[in-house]
Amino acid sequence: MSTEFQTPRVEQVQIDELPCWRIHTAHGEALIAQQGAQLLSYQPHEQQPLVWLSESAEYKHGQSVRGGVPVCWPWFGNISMNPVEVRGMVEGESGPAHGLVRGVDWELEDIADELGELTVHFRLNAPHGLPGWPHAAEVSLAMRFGEHLKLELTTHNHGDKPLAISQALHTYFAVSDSREVTVDGLQGARYIETLENWEERQQHGVVRFTGETDRIYLGLDKPLVIHDPQWQRAIHIQASHSRSAVVWNPWIDKSARLSQFPDDAWQRMLCIETARVWDDVLNIAPGRSETMSVEIWSEGLDA
């Protein structure tokens, strides 16, 4: 490998309204936004991108960038569809989709070379809670760039009452063609079919994408693999302290309605979101911390 990438390089850049960092390591190149502590893209050297970023992405204050890995916290999706204990944490009956932290600036604590891995640490401290969510807490995110990409989301409960939250690392994966890939590891799992009255069903066989897909998979206990025959690679997704995942692709009609999303972008991405949702809600005792993480890497398909 060229020595150009042996020594990590960090470059601070401004993209429209958002402060960002470009990270170059021996293993790949990443783009990170301070807003939302959002990993925007990641591409291993001499490979196709691993983490997808929309070609129509907009870099505006208060608006999550389409693509990358948005952090959904302290609830996931529509607050009204969350379990009662999560809704009970919120003042009022509504709130923005996917929580309160995607559109605010986090504090960059550190960028360090740790045992050959470049690690980026962000935190968001909320000693008095967040708008509509009055609980003393802190959330932190560590991104580790080594042979594998590792993301670790930690919640610290600084209050005197238990916290109930739902959350997700909303990862957009780059694929050659969503119609040609499969997702292995979900066979036999039960899932919530959100597009058909939130019915509970069971997965039979590998997941294939033949239309709009929005499912919450539950009771997971093994790694997931995206098989991409055109790009001759398998993306491995190893979650820890998470037994739920959301699988999403907007397909044709919804893509036309999404912001920052080309009409045909559904072909080039799919989301597998490492999560704590539905009956996998995260409960944190006073004074305690809980971490959810995911490790992602790609390998060539067997010949």
Long-range contacts (C-beta under 8 A, 24 or more apart in sequence): 1-26, 1-45, 5-45, 8-113, 8-118, 10-111, 10-118, 15-59, 16-58, 16-59, 16-60, 17-59, 17-60, 17-61, 18-59, 18-60, 18-61, 18-65, 19-105, 20-59, 21-108, 21-111, 21-120, 23-111, 23-118, 23-120, 23-145, 25-118, 25-145, 25-146, 26-116, 27-145, 27-146, 27-147, 28-145, 28-149, 30-143, 30-145, 31-68, 32-120, 32-143, 33-59, 33-65, 33-68, 34-105, 34-106, 34-108, 34-122, 35-61, 35-65, 35-102, 35-103, 35-104, 35-105, 35-106, 36-64, 36-65, 36-70, 36-71, 36-101, 36-102, 36-103, 36-104, 36-106, 37-71, 37-101, 37-106, 37-122, 37-124, 37-141, 38-64, 38-65, 38-68, 38-69, 38-70, 38-71, 38-102, 39-68, 39-69, 39-143, 39-151, 40-65, 40-67, 40-68, 41-67, 41-68, 42-145, 42-149, 44-298, 47-233, 47-298, 48-174, 48-176, 48-231, 48-233, 49-174, 50-149, 50-173, 50-174, 50-235, 50-296, 50-298, 51-149, 51-171, 51-172, 51-173, 51-174, 51-296, 52-172, 52-173, 52-174, 52-175, 52-268, 52-269, 53-172, 54-260, 54-261, 54-262, 54-265, 55-262, 55-265, 56-260, 56-261, 56-262, 56-265, 57-260, 58-259, 58-260, 61-103, 62-103, 62-104, 63-103, 64-98, 64-102, 64-103, 65-260, 66-258, 66-259, 66-260, 66-261, 67-172, 67-260, 67-269, 68-172, 69-151, 69-169, 69-170, 69-171, 69-172, 70-98, 70-102, 70-170, 71-99, 71-101, 71-102, 71-139, 71-141, 71-153, 71-167, 71-168, 71-169, 71-170, 72-98, 72-99, 72-102, 72-166, 72-167, 72-168, 72-169, 72-170, 72-273, 72-275, 73-99, 73-100, 73-101, 73-139, 73-153, 73-155, 73-165, 73-167, 74-99, 74-100, 74-101, 74-130, 74-133, 74-135, 74-137, 74-139, 74-155, 74-163, 74-165, 74-166, 74-167, 75-99, 75-165, 75-166, 75-167, 76-166, 76-167, 76-168, 76-246, 76-275, 76-277, 77-166, 77-277, 81-198, 82-166, 82-277, 83-164, 83-166, 83-278, 83-279, 83-281, 85-164, 85-281, 85-283, 86-164, 86-165, 86-166, 86-281, 88-164, 89-133, 89-135, 89-163, 89-164, 89-165, 90-132, 90-133, 91-132, 91-133, 91-134, 92-132, 95-132, 95-133, 98-168, 98-170, 99-167, 100-130, 100-131, 100-132, 100-133, 101-130, 101-139, 106-141, 109-140, 114-144, 116-146, 117-144, 117-145, 117-146, 117-150, 118-144, 118-145, 118-146, 119-143, 119-144, 119-145, 120-145, 127-158, 135-159, 135-161, 135-163, 137-163, 147-297, 148-295, 148-296, 148-297, 149-295, 149-296, 149-297, 150-293, 150-294, 150-295, 150-296, 151-274, 151-293, 151-294, 151-296, 152-291, 152-292, 152-293, 153-291, 153-292, 153-293, 154-289, 154-290, 154-291, 154-292, 155-282, 155-284, 155-289, 155-290, 155-291, 156-288, 156-289, 157-284, 157-285, 157-286, 157-287, 157-288, 157-289, 158-287, 159-286, 160-286, 161-286, 162-283, 162-284, 162-285, 162-286, 163-282, 163-283, 163-284, 164-281, 164-282, 164-283, 164-284, 165-276, 165-281, 165-282, 165-284, 166-275, 166-276, 166-277, 166-278, 166-281, 166-282, 167-275, 167-276, 167-277, 167-282, 167-292, 168-246, 168-273, 168-274, 168-275, 168-276, 168-277, 169-273, 169-274, 169-275, 169-292, 169-294, 170-246, 170-271, 170-273, 171-237, 171-271, 171-272, 171-273, 171-274, 171-294, 171-296, 172-269, 172-270, 172-271, 173-226, 173-235, 173-269, 173-270, 173-271, 173-272, 174-268, 174-269, 175-226, 175-228, 175-231, 175-268, 175-269, 175-270, 176-228, 176-229, 176-230, 176-231, 176-268, 177-230, 177-267, 177-268, 178-209, 178-249, 178-266, 178-267, 178-268, 178-269, 178-270, 179-209, 179-210, 179-267, 180-228, 180-229, 180-230, 181-209, 181-226, 181-227, 181-228, 181-229, 181-270, 182-206, 182-207, 182-208, 182-226, 182-227, 183-207, 183-224, 183-225, 183-226, 183-227, 183-247, 183-270, 183-272, 184-224, 184-225, 184-226, 184-227, 185-220, 185-222, 185-223, 185-224, 185-225, 186-217, 186-220, 186-224, 186-245, 186-247, 189-217, 189-218, 189-219, 189-220, 190-217, 190-218, 190-219, 191-215, 191-216, 191-217, 191-218, 192-216, 192-218, 192-278, 207-247, 209-249, 209-251, 209-270, 211-251, 212-249, 212-250, 212-251, 212-252, 212-253, 212-254, 213-247, 213-248, 213-249, 213-251, 213-270, 214-246, 214-247, 214-248, 215-246, 215-247, 215-248, 216-244, 216-245, 216-246, 216-275, 216-277, 216-278, 217-244, 217-245, 217-246, 217-247, 218-243, 218-244, 218-278, 218-279, 218-280, 219-243, 219-244, 220-244, 220-245, 224-272, 226-270, 226-272, 227-301, 228-301, 229-301, 232-300, 232-301, 233-298, 233-299, 233-300, 233-301, 234-298, 234-299, 234-300, 234-301, 235-296, 235-297, 235-298, 236-295, 236-296, 236-297, 236-298, 236-299, 237-272, 237-274, 237-294, 237-295, 237-296, 238-294, 238-295, 238-296, 239-274, 239-292, 239-293, 239-294, 239-295, 240-291, 240-292, 240-293, 240-294, 240-295, 241-276, 241-290, 241-291, 241-292, 241-293, 242-274, 242-275, 242-276, 242-280, 242-292, 242-293, 242-294, 243-280, 244-275, 244-276, 244-277, 244-278, 244-279, 244-280, 245-272, 245-273, 245-274, 245-275, 246-271, 246-272, 246-273, 246-275, 246-277, 247-271, 247-272, 247-273, 248-273
